[in-house]
Amino acid sequence: MAELTKKIYDIVNYPGRVGVLGTADKDGKPDAAYYGSPRLTEEGTLVVGSGDNLTLHNLHENPQAVFFCVDEAPVKPTTPGCRLYLKVRKIWKEGPILEAIRDNISRNFSEEAAKKIVAAIVFDVIEVRPLIAKGY
C-alpha cells in the first residue's frame, strides 16, 4: 500500500473537489472521466460512485486505474496535486457503501444524480505520484 500524507487526503477530500479517473479496457483502450464523488478513506482506499458507464465497464475488464487531482486552478508547473495509482478491491452493486455514496450525492448534488449511481467502487491505492514527475 502507498504512503498517504495529510496533504494527499486534504487534496482529494476537499469539499467540492473533482478529478479525472483514468481506466482502460482489457485491450488497453484508455478512457478518462470527470469524477466529483471520490473519497479517500482512513484505511487508505479510494471509494468512488459510478453510473452504468464506460468507466465501470472498463474496471470489470481491467482493475487498474489512476485518479488525477489538482489543488488549485489555473494549473501551473508548481500546482500542488497528486496522481493516485489504483487497483480495484471490490465493486459493490448493493449495500451500505453504495447507499452512503447515493445519500452524499443526493445531499450535495441532486436526487436525480444519486439515482444514476449503480455501483460503489473501492480501490486500493498502489502508488502516489506528484502531478509533475521529475524523471522516471
C-alpha positions in Angstrom: 0.0 0.0 0.0 1.2 3.5 -0.8 2.1 6.1 1.9 -0.7 8.7 2.0 0.1 12.0 3.6 -2.3 14.5 5.2 -1.7 16.8 2.2 -2.9 14.0 -0.2 -6.0 13.4 2.0 -6.7 17.2 2.0 -6.3 17.5 -1.8 -8.6 14.5 -2.6 -11.2 15.0 0.1 -11.6 18.8 -0.1 -15.4 19.6 -0.4 -16.4 20.1 -4.0 -13.1 18.7 -5.3 -13.2 16.9 -8.6 -10.7 14.9 -10.5 -10.2 12.6 -13.5 -10.3 8.9 -13.2 -8.4 7.1 -16.0 -9.2 3.5 -16.9 -8.6 1.1 -19.8 -10.4 -1.9 -21.2 -8.9 -5.4 -21.5 -7.2 -4.4 -24.8 -5.7 -1.2 -23.2 -8.0 1.3 -24.9 -8.0 4.2 -22.5 -10.8 6.4 -21.1 -10.8 9.4 -18.8 -13.8 10.5 -16.8 -14.5 13.5 -14.6 -15.5 12.5 -11.0 -16.7 14.5 -8.1 -17.6 11.7 -5.7 -14.2 10.1 -4.8 -13.3 9.9 -1.1 -10.0 8.8 0.3 -10.7 6.8 3.5 -8.6 6.5 6.7 -8.0 2.8 5.6 -6.1 4.1 2.5 -8.7 3.2 0.0 -10.4 5.4 -2.6 -14.1 5.0 -2.9 -16.0 6.1 -6.0 -19.7 6.1 -7.0 -20.2 5.2 -10.7 -23.1 5.1 -13.1 -23.5 2.4 -15.7 -20.8 3.8 -17.9 -17.6 3.1 -19.7 -15.5 3.5 -16.5 -17.5 0.8 -14.8 -17.3 -1.4 -17.8 -13.5 -1.0 -18.1 -13.0 -1.7 -14.4 -14.8 -5.0 -14.8 -12.3 -5.9 -17.5 -9.2 -4.3 -16.1 -8.8 -3.4 -12.4 -6.0 -0.8 -12.9 -6.8 2.9 -12.8 -5.4 6.3 -12.0 -7.0 9.3 -10.3 -5.7 12.7 -11.2 -6.5 15.6 -8.8 -5.2 19.2 -8.5 -5.3 21.5 -5.5 -5.8 24.8 -7.4 -6.5 26.4 -10.7 -5.3 27.5 -13.1 -2.8 24.7 -13.2 0.9 25.6 -13.4 4.1 23.5 -13.2 4.1 24.3 -9.4 0.5 23.4 -8.8 0.0 21.0 -5.8 -1.8 17.9 -6.7 -1.5 14.1 -7.0 -1.8 11.1 -9.1 -3.1 8.0 -7.3 -2.4 4.7 -9.0 -5.2 2.3 -8.1 -6.4 -1.3 -8.2 -10.0 -2.3 -7.7 -10.5 -4.1 -4.4 -14.3 -4.6 -4.8 -17.3 -3.3 -6.8 -20.5 -3.2 -4.8 -23.8 -3.2 -6.7 -25.8 -3.0 -3.4 -25.2 -2.5 0.3 -24.3 0.3 2.8 -21.3 1.7 0.9 -23.4 2.2 -2.2 -26.2 3.7 -0.2 -23.8 6.1 1.6 -22.5 7.3 -1.8 -26.0 7.9 -3.1 -27.0 9.8 0.1 -24.0 12.0 -0.2 -24.6 12.7 -3.9 -28.3 13.4 -3.2 -27.4 15.9 -0.4 -24.6 17.7 -2.3 -25.8 17.5 -5.9 -29.2 16.2 -6.6 -31.5 13.2 -6.1 -31.5 12.7 -9.9 -27.7 12.3 -10.0 -27.8 9.9 -7.0 -30.3 7.7 -8.8 -27.8 7.2 -11.6 -25.2 5.7 -9.3 -25.3 1.9 -9.8 -22.0 0.9 -8.2 -19.6 1.7 -5.4 -16.0 1.0 -6.4 -13.4 0.5 -3.7 -9.8 0.9 -4.8 -6.5 0.1 -3.1 -4.0 3.0 -3.6 -0.9 1.3 -5.0 1.3 4.3 -5.6 1.1 8.1 -5.2 3.0 10.4 -7.6 3.1 14.2 -7.9 1.4 16.0 -10.8 4.8 16.8 -12.4 7.2 13.8 -12.4 10.9 14.7 -12.2 12.1 11.7 -14.2 11.1 8.1 -14.2 
